[in-house]
Amino acid sequence: MPCRAVLSGGFYFIGSGVDADKKQGLIERTLAVYQPRTKRTLSHEDAREIAANIVGLFQVLREWAAKDQTVSATADSKVRERSKPKTLPQAAGEKKDDERRNAGQ
C-alpha cells in the first residue's frame, strides 16, 4: 500500500489512512536507510520528516508529470491542426471539370 501524507502548515504528516504498524515500519526502514549516511543520530521524528519529504517530492513530481502530459497533448493537437493541408478554392474551369466527371458517374 502506498504511503499517504497530509500537508498541514507547510509540512507533510504521514498517517492519513496508514495504520500504526505500517507507519512504524516506514519509520524504521527510513532510519535504516538514512542513518548510515549521517554522523548525527536520527530520531524517529527525523525519520518521519524524511519520509514525509520524500512523499511530498514524489507528489510534486507526479503533479508536474500530469501537467506536462496535458501541455503536450494540447501542443500536439495544435501542431496537428496547423499541419492539416489547406484546400485552395477551385478555379472556375476546375469546378466545371469536376461537375462533368461527377455527372458521368
Steps between C-alpha positions, in 0.01 A plus 500: 500500500645840411590737776265791548585843631293803590624855447446714807666833566756439225603158635398153388376274777495128444204327648189579305361157416813314616472260795749525789696185408563619144590846624747356752645270232548797267676697772727205586585443133570871454737492797673190359553669163598851613685448831816361333513815285532748787723541805212632709268252668160523335189497716167345409376852434792558260408178317134600485597836353735341245227259390243778479735712290559212260126444468459873435775494237335217310160669523648813342672294229171321427318836473769636264481188286122534476533866400766412241270238348217753482726761341642243258155382397387858444815584303466183292142585406605852399784364286264253333253780433770721346639216288166413337519576129295799404272463202521777249188628329449344161529705188184531287634262234588234759149516645350431157740207447401354837130544420543323163686209665236467772215519248650213301502267804 
